[in-house]
């Protein structure tokens, strides 16, 4: 077939209340070159700093998200996007009073081994 329809994205197990649905990538489709994930981060959510070895594009569809990139703080709002280049020390969080819905595209695909998360 010249196309693939993703009807059942892989839901990544989390323990922080964040919903991660991978539509394309290692866990969902076996694709190593690209991952595409839909995410919903609850109010108050945060994760440790990381220095990924992949480029990550993020597009906010609802709410706001705080991005700390190499010491800068950027607040992304609905309709805005950002590219975080591989090798950037970054931390994502949602310190705001509403949940944040967004899409993430990683090149090459996200993997636990290539995200290089720091210990909390």
Buried (B, 14 or more C-beta within 10 A) or exposed (E): EEEEEEEEBBEBEEEEEBBBBBBBBBBBBEBEEBBBBBBBBBEEBBBEBBBBEBBBBBBBEEBBBBBBBEEEEEEBEBEBEBEBEBEBBBBBBBEBEEBBBBBBBBBBBBBEEBBEEEEE
